[in-house]
């Protein structure tokens, strides 16, 4: 447990100057020291102690400390919190998360519990120990989960100052601002708006927010049942939001519930709060294409981050394409992709991205009956022959995906044809990290060949996978990675995936002598899950969800 406690402290505070004031052996101090902490500081910034060792004298001895870490020892959460709130401490905003709220709501303080000195004159959610205060923190916790890296965020409504403290400590937003009465903001200047019981008529508010949000922005808005200016029901709220937004989800808080609960569309009774999450519609963004700057990657000069130059409507990228940021509602995502695939300029990056979204949904659902139609659309896209970097990205990606879809329906010859396209296309024109598709295509082509007992072709395909890997490894990576604040944080992890996938092709070649003796032994030397790991993980997750539903029905 000591190692876990030390890890939790580092997760919230990082390596720091910390005084360990615990009874018994100093094992925790040793673990913290190994994690980079100065555990013998003359003037500590952090004090860690047990709840039964807390005293005014201990805290007075470490006046320089601005953060307190408490290891609860047989104490109720309310007792510990009230004592520290009264002594001038408040919850550490960075530690107000799902786990902490659930612990406190159950009456048991989290291990460890984090506090910071209360700023002069502060009184708010972070040093108030009531069910309403915890429920409000639960709503702001929901908002934290909806904010994306690089977002400029506007907060509206009571408690926005506490919301700002939480978002600045837990979200990777570029800037978090609190709205002020009468404040004037430039149109299309925010990436996210959080409005909880914001003053004013709700219809006018959501219209105003649609103008303040960028075309790929997100709105998190909600009203308490005691607010006379709230929407009358979900139907009227959805109807109004539908004019400018794509409604991703709705959440409710019932009396005594700390965390907002996601609910399907439809009316819910007996609640205290209703909250909607909606994406500003990116459709029609072609006219403002030149003003697009990706909040997280905008400073990069690499072709893979040149969205304004690569897309007719770059505002689609975060909403429809980018993993972890795009629409969370699968049906909504598919509807958007279908619209774009049908209405975007043929052969554009926009159309290629939409076809890819649809293709992976078909692959995940194992919807074999749709595959022929999609393969035809993929082939039409390929025949357009565009050569801009982002079009090449989707051409290579679709060729790889088409191979997987062809395998799904047992068309192995067609799959081999598509894999050959993915292997031979100019993946370097877009980015080194696009090599994952070319290497994956080589690997799967080799697997087909082995299944057909064509060993010579299989070894050639594995060799091709190794060659592509070495080509990728030899590239000038700094040009794509960037420097300083222009660094692309995903580049090196994806480059590592390129190398990892190539290593499996090398494993296959190194163990080829085992194939004739025992194919199973051969394949146990190769980690096939490295190919399409994200898809494999998603497949497992969906299968687990199906099993849970079956168990619940049983």
Secondary structure, DSSP 8 states (H G I E B T S, - for coil): -HHHHHHHHHHHH-S-BEEEE-SS--HHHHHHHHTT-BSS-SS-SEEEEEGGG--HHHHHHTTT--EEEEE--S-BHHHHHHHHHHTTEEE-GGG-SHHHHHHHHHTB--SSEEEEE--TT--SGGG--SHHHHHHHHHHHHHHHH--TT-EEEEESTTHHHHHHHHHHHS--SEEEE--TT----TT-EEEEEEES-SS-HHHHHHHHHHHEEEEEEEEEEEETT-TTS-SSHHHHHHHHTTTEEEEEEEEEETT-SS-EEE-SS---SEEEEEEEEEE--TTGGGGGGG---TTTTT--SGGG-HHHH-SSTTHIIIIISTTTS-S-HHHHHHHHHHHHHHS-TTSHHHHHHHHHHHHHHHHHT-GGGHHHHHHHHHHHHHH---SHHHHHHHHHHHHHHHHHHHHTT-HHHHHHHHHHHHHS-GGGT-GGGHHHHHHHHHHHHHHHHHTT-HHHHHHHHHHHHHHHHHHHTS-HHHHH-SGGG--TTHHHHHHHHHHHHHHHHHHHHTTHHHHH-HHHHHTTS-GGGTTHHHHHHHHHHHHHHHHHHHHH-
